[in-house]
Amino acid sequence: MQQDFCEKYKVYTWKNGMYLHWILNPGLVINELILGQRVPKITLQDKTSDLPRFERNFIPCPHCEKIHDSRTWSPQLGTGFKNWFGLYCPNCGEVIPCLLNIFSFILLAITFPIWGWFKKNLKSAWLKKQPQRFENSDFKTIKNPFRNKGWIKLGLGWGSFMFIFMTFIFPLISGSKITMLSVIVAIPIWIIAGLLFGYAMKKILNKKLSKSS
């Protein structure tokens, strides 16, 4: 059984470069703490399929041992965000453990005296809402958003969000001054960053196995 599993799946953990990037990139604090986008501690990749990576990634639940298609948690189904406490397993109702960005950890530790008192109640309320989120979700209906020119739309969408947050919201939080120059300079920066992000995701998620794999 174990041999068959290893022959079928490649296992990704925090030691993988993409996952280390998630842990160490300070910008991903926004994704984790505000958007509730999470990355599981363990991801499996089917080594026997010739489908794009987008369609052959799987996430195992350590509680019921069900192997979920990673598209179970996706923006298209409304389940890709709001996962602040981890990834909810629609099969057993438990929470699949996720990685935590180091800067998210520091921020949570500093502010723990504020939110720590309410953690149990917050998680309980969050868990009650989860079953409804997955009632009508069917990952098989999801089309690859990075196929063809879809990566441009998604990349610019991400860049627009980062432009608004970093140019207007973050300065308000930190007490920095917002100037016309800072806004003008930020526009091309986040357009380029967004396009690079979208293209990188397209290359990663559309990648197929080579014939030698």
C-alpha positions in Angstrom: 0.0 0.0 0.0 2.8 2.5 1.0 4.8 1.6 -2.1 1.8 2.1 -4.3 1.2 5.5 -2.7 4.8 6.6 -3.2 4.7 5.5 -6.8 1.5 7.5 -7.5 2.1 10.7 -5.5 4.9 13.2 -5.0 4.7 14.7 -1.5 5.2 18.4 -1.0 5.9 19.9 2.5 7.4 23.1 3.8 10.8 22.0 2.4 9.6 22.8 -1.1 10.7 26.1 -2.6 7.2 27.4 -3.3 6.1 26.5 0.3 9.1 28.2 1.8 8.2 31.3 -0.2 4.7 31.2 1.4 6.3 31.0 4.8 8.9 33.7 4.3 7.2 36.3 2.1 5.9 39.2 4.3 3.4 40.2 1.6 1.5 37.0 2.1 0.4 38.2 5.6 -2.5 39.9 3.7 -3.5 36.6 2.1 -3.5 34.7 5.4 -4.8 37.1 7.9 -7.2 39.3 5.8 -8.3 37.0 2.9 -8.0 33.8 4.8 -6.1 32.0 2.0 -4.2 29.0 3.4 -1.7 26.4 2.2 -1.9 22.9 3.7 1.2 21.4 5.4 1.1 18.5 3.0 0.1 18.5 -0.7 0.2 15.5 -3.0 0.9 15.6 -6.8 -0.2 12.8 -9.0 2.8 11.5 -10.8 0.8 9.2 -13.1 -1.4 11.8 -14.7 -0.6 13.8 -17.8 -3.1 16.6 -16.8 -1.8 20.1 -16.0 -0.6 20.6 -12.4 -3.8 22.6 -11.7 -5.8 19.3 -12.1 -3.5 16.8 -10.4 -2.8 18.3 -7.0 -4.4 16.7 -3.9 -4.7 17.5 -0.2 -5.0 14.6 2.3 -7.0 15.0 5.5 -5.0 13.6 8.4 -8.2 12.9 10.4 -10.4 10.8 8.0 -7.5 10.1 5.5 -9.6 11.2 2.5 -7.5 12.5 -0.4 -9.3 15.7 -1.7 -8.8 17.3 -5.0 -7.1 20.6 -4.2 -9.7 22.5 -6.2 -12.1 21.7 -3.4 -10.8 25.0 -1.9 -10.9 27.5 -4.8 -12.1 31.1 -5.4 -14.4 29.8 -8.2 -16.4 27.8 -5.6 -16.2 30.5 -2.9 -14.1 28.2 -0.7 -10.6 29.5 -1.6 -10.7 32.3 1.1 -12.1 32.8 4.6 -10.1 29.7 5.8 -8.5 31.5 8.7 -8.4 28.4 11.0 -7.2 26.0 8.3 -8.9 24.0 5.5 -12.2 22.5 6.5 -12.6 18.9 5.5 -16.2 18.5 4.1 -15.9 14.7 4.5 -15.3 14.5 8.3 -15.8 18.1 9.5 -12.3 18.4 11.0 -9.7 21.0 10.1 -6.7 20.2 7.9 -3.5 21.8 9.3 -1.9 24.5 7.3 1.4 26.3 7.0 1.7 29.7 8.7 3.7 32.6 7.3 6.4 33.7 9.8 5.3 37.3 9.7 1.7 36.3 10.3 2.9 34.3 13.3 4.8 37.3 14.7 1.8 39.6 14.2 -0.6 37.1 15.8 1.8 36.6 18.7 2.0 40.4 19.3 -1.8 40.9 19.1 -2.7 37.7 21.0 -3.7 39.7 24.2 -6.4 41.3 22.0 -7.9 38.4 20.1 -6.7 35.4 22.1 -9.6 35.7 24.5 -12.1 35.2 21.7 -10.2 32.5 19.7 -12.3 29.6 20.9 -15.6 31.4 20.1 -14.4 32.7 16.8 -13.3 29.2 15.7 -16.6 27.7 16.8 -18.6 30.2 14.9 -16.3 29.7 11.8 -16.8 25.9 12.0 -20.6 26.2 12.1 -20.5 28.1 8.8 -18.3 25.7 6.9 -20.7 22.8 6.0 -22.9 25.3 4.1 -20.0 26.6 2.1 -19.3 23.1 0.7 -22.9 21.9 0.1 -23.0 22.7 -3.6 -19.3 22.8 -4.5 -18.3 20.7 -7.4 -14.6 21.2 -8.3 -15.2 19.3 -11.6 -17.0 22.3 -13.0 -13.9 24.5 -12.5 -12.1 25.5 -15.6 -8.4 26.3 -15.4 -8.3 30.1 -14.8 -4.7 30.3 -16.1 -5.4 28.7 -19.5 -4.9 30.9 -22.6 -5.1 34.6 -21.6 -6.8 34.0 -18.2 -3.6 34.6 -16.4 -3.6 38.3 -17.5 -7.0 38.9 -15.9 -6.1 37.2 -12.6 -2.7 38.8 -12.5 -4.1 42.3 -13.0 -6.8 41.5 -10.4 -4.1 40.6 -7.9 -2.0 43.6 -8.8 -5.0 45.9 -8.4 -5.7 44.5 -4.9 -2.1 45.0 -3.9 -2.0 48.5 -5.4 -5.0 49.6 -3.3 -3.8 47.9 -0.1 -0.1 49.0 -0.3 -0.7 52.5 -1.7 -3.7 53.6 0.4 -4.6 51.2 3.2 -1.2 50.3 4.5 0.0 54.0 4.7 -3.2 54.8 6.7 -2.4 51.9 9.1 1.3 52.8 9.5 0.7 56.6 9.6 2.7 57.2 6.4 1.9 60.1 4.0 0.1 59.3 0.7 1.3 61.6 -2.1 0.5 61.9 -5.7 4.0 60.8 -6.6 3.7 57.6 -4.6 0.4 56.8 -6.3 1.8 57.4 -9.8 5.0 55.4 -9.1 2.9 52.5 -7.6 0.7 52.1 -10.7 3.3 50.7 -13.1 5.0 48.7 -10.3 1.8 46.8 -9.5 0.8 46.3 -13.1 4.1 44.7 -13.8 4.1 42.7 -10.6 0.6 41.5 -11.3 1.4 40.4 -14.8 4.6 38.6 -13.5 2.5 36.9 -10.8 -0.1 35.8 -13.3 2.4 34.5 -15.8 4.4 32.6 -13.1 1.2 31.0 -11.8 0.3 30.0 -15.4 3.6 28.3 -15.9 3.4 26.5 -12.6 -0.2 25.4 -12.7 -0.3 24.5 -16.4 2.8 22.5 -16.3 2.4 18.9 -17.4 4.6 15.9 -16.7 7.5 15.4 -19.1 7.6 12.1 -21.0 10.6 11.1 -19.0 8.7 11.6 -15.7 
